[in-house]
Amino acid sequence: MNILMIYNCDLPPVNYGGTERVIWSLTKGLSQLNHNVYLFSQVYVECPWAKTIIFDSSKPIDDQIPDYIDIVHFHTNGSTEKKPYVITKHGNNNIDKNIDPNTIFVSRKHAANHGGEAFVYNGLDWSEYLQPNLNKSNRDERCHFLGKAAWRLKNVQGAINIAKKAKIELDVLGGYRLNLKMGFRFTFDRHVKFHGMVNNATKCKVMDQSKGLIFPVTWEEPFGLAVTESLFMGTPVFATPYGSLPELIRDQDLGFISNVEDELVSAVRSKSYNPKYCNEYARDTFDHLSMAKCYIEKYESVINGTFLNNFTPKPMSQLRNLSYFKKLPYR
């Protein structure tokens, strides 16, 4: 199969780049399954397993898609009348925009929230990650937060509060002590270390020393790469029950879910987990080859003329209005 990827991010991924890393892993997985992958880009992309098709942004996309392409895979809003296509929706949709019936979401809840049903879990090429030491004895000393800390819905302040109450140090991956991007925020706490935007190697080294991911998001998380990456590194996840998170943290051996801060604090303090179980679950469930195989099934359905969603998905009247973590209901 000849597959054309259209995206609006930089490849190969630099630093964290969650969506970029998923697309990169998908292209590799498709190639390893003996499919031909092409990257639609304005600049040449150095990629051992995919070829670059240079496009001119001033011209219509349909005029630039080669005849030999079997399916077009958009990772941004788009469509084409020339070839069958699918669209992966990586985030939550604006409520005033309709959604294409061949949209693929990234979790079951993500799809349901938007009135659809087709989804493929994100996967990663775990060979690009540090292989974790699952027998370390010093994992009880600190936890980590992974995500765009400047974005309030990721709720880094909630993670800091939980760590402080649990009397454990916290590594923040993806944020800075002083943040001016979304209003003034300065975190003065010597028990919290801000690492900024880190590359994959640094991220893995920090997670390899961690007791767990503290992830009290206050929105409908579409997927949560921070969760699967942390699980792969052998760390459980302490999170709120929003969006995809109950799907990913499917049993109590993978972490703890609650929207009650004190319950999360208690779990961080007292619960113990098997790093090997967490690692094997992520390794076998959220790998790039499993993701690629699922996408191939979606491609084949669309090529055969079948819509991926049985009805035209409608955007939610509104996403669940999740307030700041401190304002969530407590029991």
KESEKE-725763 format. One record per residue (C-alpha): x, y, z; residue number from 1; residue in one letter. Coordinates in nm, 2 decimals. Example, Ala and Ser with C-alpha at 12.3 -4.5 7.8 and 13.67 -1.06 7.14 Angstrom:
BEGIN
VEXRO      px      py      pz    i  aa
VEXRO    1.23   -0.45    0.78    1   A
VEXRO    1.37   -0.11    0.71    2   S
This chain:
BEGIN
VEXRO      px      py      pz    i  aa
VEXRO    0.00    0.00    0.00    1   M
VEXRO    0.13    0.35   -0.08    2   N
VEXRO    0.04    0.59    0.21    3   I
VEXRO    0.08    0.96    0.20    4   L
VEXRO    0.12    1.14    0.54    5   M
VEXRO    0.01    1.50    0.56    6   I
VEXRO    0.09    1.69    0.88    7   Y
VEXRO    0.16    2.04    1.02    8   N
VEXRO    0.44    1.96    1.26    9   C
VEXRO    0.82    1.91    1.24   10   D
VEXRO    0.97    1.58    1.16   11   L
VEXRO    1.18    1.41    1.29   12   P
VEXRO    1.06    1.50    1.64   13   P
VEXRO    1.27    1.73    1.85   14   V
VEXRO    1.25    1.73    2.23   15   N
VEXRO    0.91    1.62    2.36   16   Y
VEXRO    0.68    1.66    2.06   17   G
VEXRO    0.41    1.41    2.14   18   G
VEXRO    0.21    1.42    1.82   19   T
VEXRO    0.54    1.43    1.62   20   E
VEXRO    0.67    1.12    1.79   21   R
VEXRO    0.34    0.93    1.72   22   V
VEXRO    0.35    1.02    1.35   23   I
VEXRO    0.72    0.92    1.33   24   W
VEXRO    0.66    0.59    1.50   25   S
VEXRO    0.36    0.52    1.28   26   L
VEXRO    0.55    0.58    0.96   27   T
VEXRO    0.82    0.34    1.08   28   K
VEXRO    0.57    0.08    1.18   29   G
VEXRO    0.39    0.09    0.84   30   L
VEXRO    0.73    0.06    0.67   31   S
VEXRO    0.82   -0.24    0.88   32   Q
VEXRO    0.49   -0.40    0.77   33   L
VEXRO    0.61   -0.36    0.41   34   N
VEXRO    0.40   -0.06    0.31   35   H
VEXRO    0.54    0.24    0.13   36   N
VEXRO    0.52    0.57    0.32   37   V
VEXRO    0.55    0.92    0.18   38   Y
VEXRO    0.59    1.24    0.38   39   L
VEXRO    0.41    1.55    0.23   40   F
VEXRO    0.65    1.83    0.33   41   S
VEXRO    0.77    2.17    0.22   42   Q
VEXRO    1.13    2.06    0.31   43   V
VEXRO    1.32    1.73    0.27   44   Y
VEXRO    1.28    1.50    0.57   45   V
VEXRO    1.57    1.28    0.66   46   E
VEXRO    1.39    0.95    0.72   47   C
VEXRO    1.53    0.61    0.65   48   P
VEXRO    1.19    0.44    0.60   49   W
VEXRO    0.99    0.71    0.42   50   A
VEXRO    1.03    0.92    0.11   51   K
VEXRO    0.96    1.30    0.10   52   T
VEXRO    0.72    1.45   -0.15   53   I
VEXRO    0.79    1.82   -0.16   54   I
VEXRO    0.47    2.02   -0.19   55   F
VEXRO    0.40    2.38   -0.28   56   D
VEXRO    0.16    2.55   -0.03   57   S
VEXRO    0.04    2.79   -0.29   58   S
VEXRO   -0.11    2.51   -0.50   59   K
VEXRO   -0.41    2.28   -0.43   60   P
VEXRO   -0.32    1.96   -0.25   61   I
VEXRO   -0.51    1.75   -0.50   62   D
VEXRO   -0.29    1.87   -0.79   63   D
VEXRO    0.02    1.75   -0.60   64   Q
VEXRO   -0.09    1.40   -0.49   65   I
VEXRO    0.08    1.14   -0.71   66   P
VEXRO   -0.14    0.89   -0.89   67   D
VEXRO    0.03    0.59   -0.73   68   Y
VEXRO   -0.09    0.69   -0.38   69   I
VEXRO   -0.35    0.45   -0.24   70   D
VEXRO   -0.46    0.65    0.07   71   I
VEXRO   -0.39    0.99    0.22   72   V
VEXRO   -0.36    1.02    0.60   73   H
VEXRO   -0.42    1.37    0.74   74   F
VEXRO   -0.29    1.45    1.08   75   H
VEXRO   -0.44    1.80    1.05   76   T
VEXRO   -0.77    1.92    0.92   77   N
VEXRO   -0.80    1.85    0.55   78   G
VEXRO   -0.96    1.64    0.27   79   S
VEXRO   -0.90    1.54   -0.09   80   T
VEXRO   -1.13    1.44   -0.37   81   E
VEXRO   -0.86    1.27   -0.55   82   K
VEXRO   -0.79    0.98   -0.32   83   K
VEXRO   -0.95    0.79   -0.02   84   P
VEXRO   -0.84    0.96    0.30   85   Y
VEXRO   -0.86    0.94    0.68   86   V
VEXRO   -0.80    1.21    0.94   87   I
VEXRO   -0.65    1.15    1.28   88   T
VEXRO   -0.79    1.39    1.54   89   K
VEXRO   -0.51    1.42    1.79   90   H
VEXRO   -0.68    1.68    2.01   91   G
VEXRO   -1.03    1.79    2.12   92   N
VEXRO   -1.24    1.95    1.84   93   N
VEXRO   -1.36    2.31    1.84   94   N
VEXRO   -1.73    2.28    1.92   95   I
VEXRO   -1.83    2.49    1.61   96   D
VEXRO   -1.67    2.27    1.36   97   K
VEXRO   -1.81    1.96    1.20   98   N
VEXRO   -1.61    1.64    1.20   99   I
VEXRO   -1.54    1.43    0.89  100   D
VEXRO   -1.70    1.08    0.90  101   P
VEXRO   -1.36    0.92    0.83  102   N
VEXRO   -1.20    1.07    1.14  103   T
VEXRO   -1.00    0.84    1.36  104   I
VEXRO   -0.98    0.94    1.73  105   F
VEXRO   -0.70    0.83    1.97  106   V
VEXRO   -0.91    0.66    2.24  107   S
VEXRO   -1.26    0.52    2.28  108   R
VEXRO   -1.37    0.81    2.51  109   K
VEXRO   -1.21    1.06    2.27  110   H
VEXRO   -1.43    0.92    1.99  111   A
VEXRO   -1.74    0.90    2.21  112   A
VEXRO   -1.70    1.26    2.33  113   N
VEXRO   -1.71    1.38    1.97  114   H
VEXRO   -2.00    1.15    1.86  115   G
VEXRO   -1.79    0.90    1.68  116   G
VEXRO   -1.67    0.54    1.74  117   E
VEXRO   -1.35    0.49    1.53  118   A
VEXRO   -1.03    0.51    1.72  119   F
VEXRO   -0.67    0.38    1.73  120   V
VEXRO   -0.46    0.40    2.04  121   Y
VEXRO   -0.13    0.59    2.00  122   N
VEXRO    0.18    0.37    1.99  123   G
VEXRO    0.55    0.44    2.01  124   L
VEXRO    0.87    0.28    1.89  125   D
VEXRO    1.00    0.16    2.23  126   W
VEXRO    1.34    0.08    2.08  127   S
VEXRO    1.40    0.46    2.08  128   E
VEXRO    1.36    0.47    2.45  129   Y
VEXRO    1.60    0.40    2.74  130   L
VEXRO    1.53    0.04    2.85  131   Q
VEXRO    1.43    0.09    3.21  132   P
VEXRO    1.60   -0.07    3.51  133   N
VEXRO    1.30   -0.23    3.67  134   L
VEXRO    1.48   -0.35    3.98  135   N
VEXRO    1.59   -0.01    4.11  136   K
VEXRO    1.54    0.03    4.49  137   S
VEXRO    1.54    0.41    4.50  138   N
VEXRO    1.22    0.47    4.31  139   R
VEXRO    1.04    0.58    4.64  140   D
VEXRO    1.23    0.91    4.66  141   E
VEXRO    1.06    1.12    4.39  142   R
VEXRO    0.77    1.13    4.14  143   C
VEXRO    0.74    1.32    3.81  144   H
VEXRO    0.50    1.53    3.61  145   F
VEXRO    0.52    1.51    3.23  146   L
VEXRO    0.34    1.75    3.00  147   G
VEXRO    0.30    2.12    2.90  148   K
VEXRO    0.31    2.27    3.24  149   A
VEXRO    0.22    2.61    3.11  150   A
VEXRO   -0.12    2.49    3.01  151   W
VEXRO   -0.35    2.51    3.32  152   R
VEXRO   -0.56    2.21    3.21  153   L
VEXRO   -0.26    1.99    3.26  154   K
VEXRO   -0.27    2.11    3.62  155   N
VEXRO    0.10    2.11    3.72  156   V
VEXRO    0.00    2.30    4.04  157   Q
VEXRO   -0.22    2.00    4.14  158   G
VEXRO    0.07    1.77    4.09  159   A
VEXRO    0.29    1.99    4.30  160   I
VEXRO    0.03    2.00    4.58  161   N
VEXRO   -0.01    1.62    4.58  162   I
VEXRO    0.37    1.57    4.59  163   A
VEXRO    0.40    1.82    4.87  164   K
VEXRO    0.13    1.66    5.08  165   K
VEXRO    0.28    1.31    5.01  166   A
VEXRO    0.62    1.45    5.13  167   K
VEXRO    0.79    1.34    4.81  168   I
VEXRO    1.01    1.54    4.56  169   E
VEXRO    0.87    1.62    4.22  170   L
VEXRO    1.04    1.64    3.88  171   D
VEXRO    0.85    1.86    3.63  172   V
VEXRO    0.93    1.76    3.27  173   L
VEXRO    0.79    2.01    3.02  174   G
VEXRO    0.78    2.33    3.22  175   G
VEXRO    0.98    2.61    3.39  176   Y
VEXRO    0.97    2.75    3.74  177   R
VEXRO    0.89    3.09    3.60  178   L
VEXRO    0.61    3.09    3.34  179   N
VEXRO    0.49    3.41    3.16  180   L
VEXRO    0.32    3.24    2.86  181   K
VEXRO   -0.02    3.20    3.02  182   M
VEXRO   -0.02    3.45    3.29  183   G
VEXRO    0.24    3.50    3.56  184   F
VEXRO    0.33    3.19    3.76  185   R
VEXRO    0.64    3.14    3.97  186   F
VEXRO    0.68    2.82    4.17  187   T
VEXRO    0.90    2.86    4.48  188   F
VEXRO    0.95    2.52    4.62  189   D
VEXRO    1.29    2.35    4.67  190   R
VEXRO    1.13    2.01    4.66  191   H
VEXRO    1.02    2.07    4.29  192   V
VEXRO    1.27    2.06    4.01  193   K
VEXRO    1.18    2.21    3.68  194   F
VEXRO    1.36    2.05    3.39  195   H
VEXRO    1.21    2.26    3.11  196   G
VEXRO    1.15    2.11    2.76  197   M
VEXRO    1.36    1.80    2.76  198   V
VEXRO    1.48    1.56    2.49  199   N
VEXRO    1.38    1.19    2.50  200   N
VEXRO    1.70    1.07    2.66  201   A
VEXRO    1.67    1.31    2.96  202   T
VEXRO    1.30    1.24    3.00  203   K
VEXRO    1.37    0.87    3.02  204   C
VEXRO    1.65    0.91    3.27  205   K
VEXRO    1.43    1.11    3.50  206   V
VEXRO    1.14    0.87    3.47  207   M
VEXRO    1.37    0.57    3.54  208   D
VEXRO    1.43    0.71    3.89  209   Q
VEXRO    1.06    0.79    3.96  210   S
VEXRO    0.81    0.63    4.18  211   K
VEXRO    0.52    0.74    3.95  212   G
VEXRO    0.36    0.99    3.73  213   L
VEXRO    0.13    1.24    3.90  214   I
VEXRO   -0.11    1.35    3.63  215   F
VEXRO   -0.42    1.53    3.78  216   P
VEXRO   -0.54    1.68    3.45  217   V
VEXRO   -0.87    1.88    3.46  218   T
VEXRO   -0.99    1.82    3.10  219   W
VEXRO   -1.10    1.54    2.88  220   E
VEXRO   -0.75    1.40    2.80  221   E
VEXRO   -0.77    1.26    2.43  222   P
VEXRO   -0.50    1.00    2.49  223   F
VEXRO   -0.21    1.09    2.72  224   G
VEXRO    0.13    0.99    2.59  225   L
VEXRO    0.28    1.09    2.93  226   A
VEXRO    0.08    0.79    3.07  227   V
VEXRO    0.21    0.53    2.83  228   T
VEXRO    0.56    0.66    2.84  229   E
VEXRO    0.57    0.65    3.22  230   S
VEXRO    0.42    0.30    3.23  231   L
VEXRO    0.69    0.18    2.99  232   F
VEXRO    0.95    0.32    3.22  233   M
VEXRO    0.80    0.10    3.49  234   G
VEXRO    0.62    0.37    3.68  235   T
VEXRO    0.25    0.37    3.78  236   P
VEXRO    0.02    0.66    3.72  237   V
VEXRO   -0.17    0.87    3.98  238   F
VEXRO   -0.44    1.05    3.78  239   A
VEXRO   -0.78    1.20    3.76  240   T
VEXRO   -1.06    1.00    3.58  241   P
VEXRO   -1.10    1.22    3.28  242   Y
VEXRO   -1.10    1.14    2.91  243   G
VEXRO   -0.89    0.83    2.81  244   S
VEXRO   -0.72    0.78    3.14  245   L
VEXRO   -0.95    0.51    3.28  246   P
VEXRO   -0.89    0.32    2.95  247   E
VEXRO   -0.52    0.34    2.98  248   L
VEXRO   -0.49    0.28    3.35  249   I
VEXRO   -0.72   -0.02    3.32  250   R
VEXRO   -0.65   -0.19    3.65  251   D
VEXRO   -0.53   -0.11    4.00  252   Q
VEXRO   -0.19   -0.26    3.93  253   D
VEXRO   -0.11    0.02    3.68  254   L
VEXRO   -0.19    0.31    3.91  255   G
VEXRO   -0.47    0.49    4.09  256   F
VEXRO   -0.75    0.71    3.96  257   I
VEXRO   -0.95    0.97    4.17  258   S
VEXRO   -1.06    1.33    4.15  259   N
VEXRO   -1.01    1.36    4.53  260   V
VEXRO   -0.67    1.51    4.61  261   E
VEXRO   -0.63    1.34    4.95  262   D
VEXRO   -0.70    1.00    4.79  263   E
VEXRO   -0.43    1.06    4.53  264   L
VEXRO   -0.19    1.18    4.81  265   V
VEXRO   -0.26    0.86    5.00  266   S
VEXRO   -0.20    0.64    4.70  267   A
VEXRO    0.13    0.82    4.62  268   V
VEXRO    0.24    0.77    4.99  269   R
VEXRO    0.14    0.41    5.05  270   S
VEXRO    0.07    0.20    4.74  271   K
VEXRO    0.34   -0.01    4.58  272   S
VEXRO    0.35   -0.14    4.23  273   Y
VEXRO    0.53   -0.39    4.01  274   N
VEXRO    0.75   -0.19    3.76  275   P
VEXRO    0.78   -0.50    3.54  276   K
VEXRO    0.40   -0.53    3.50  277   Y
VEXRO    0.37   -0.16    3.41  278   C
VEXRO    0.65   -0.19    3.16  279   N
VEXRO    0.52   -0.50    2.99  280   E
VEXRO    0.17   -0.37    2.96  281   Y
VEXRO    0.28   -0.05    2.79  282   A
VEXRO    0.54   -0.23    2.57  283   R
VEXRO    0.29   -0.48    2.44  284   D
VEXRO   -0.02   -0.26    2.42  285   T
VEXRO    0.10    0.08    2.30  286   F
VEXRO    0.38   -0.01    2.06  287   D
VEXRO    0.42    0.13    1.71  288   H
VEXRO    0.35   -0.20    1.52  289   L
VEXRO    0.02   -0.25    1.70  290   S
VEXRO   -0.08    0.10    1.61  291   M
VEXRO    0.03    0.06    1.25  292   A
VEXRO   -0.18   -0.27    1.21  293   K
VEXRO   -0.49   -0.09    1.34  294   C
VEXRO   -0.44    0.19    1.10  295   Y
VEXRO   -0.40   -0.05    0.81  296   I
VEXRO   -0.74   -0.19    0.90  297   E
VEXRO   -0.89    0.16    0.89  298   K
VEXRO   -0.72    0.23    0.55  299   Y
VEXRO   -0.86   -0.09    0.40  300   E
VEXRO   -1.21    0.00    0.52  301   S
VEXRO   -1.20    0.34    0.36  302   V
VEXRO   -1.04    0.22    0.04  303   I
VEXRO   -1.33   -0.03    0.01  304   N
VEXRO   -1.58    0.25    0.05  305   G
VEXRO   -1.68    0.21    0.41  306   T
VEXRO   -1.72    0.51    0.64  307   F
VEXRO   -1.53    0.47    0.97  308   L
VEXRO   -1.81    0.61    1.17  309   N
VEXRO   -2.16    0.47    1.11  310   N
VEXRO   -2.31    0.81    1.13  311   F
VEXRO   -2.17    1.16    1.07  312   T
VEXRO   -2.00    1.25    1.40  313   P
VEXRO   -2.13    1.57    1.56  314   K
VEXRO   -1.91    1.79    1.78  315   P
VEXRO   -2.02    1.79    2.15  316   M
VEXRO   -2.24    2.07    2.25  317   S
VEXRO   -1.96    2.13    2.48  318   Q
VEXRO   -1.67    1.94    2.64  319   L
VEXRO   -1.73    1.86    2.99  320   R
VEXRO   -1.66    2.18    3.18  321   N
VEXRO   -1.38    2.06    3.41  322   L
VEXRO   -1.28    2.32    3.66  323   S
VEXRO   -0.94    2.37    3.81  324   Y
VEXRO   -0.84    2.07    4.02  325   F
VEXRO   -0.90    2.23    4.35  326   K
VEXRO   -1.26    2.30    4.25  327   K
VEXRO   -1.34    1.94    4.16  328   L
VEXRO   -1.59    1.77    4.39  329   P
VEXRO   -1.45    1.60    4.70  330   Y
VEXRO   -1.60    1.32    4.89  331   R
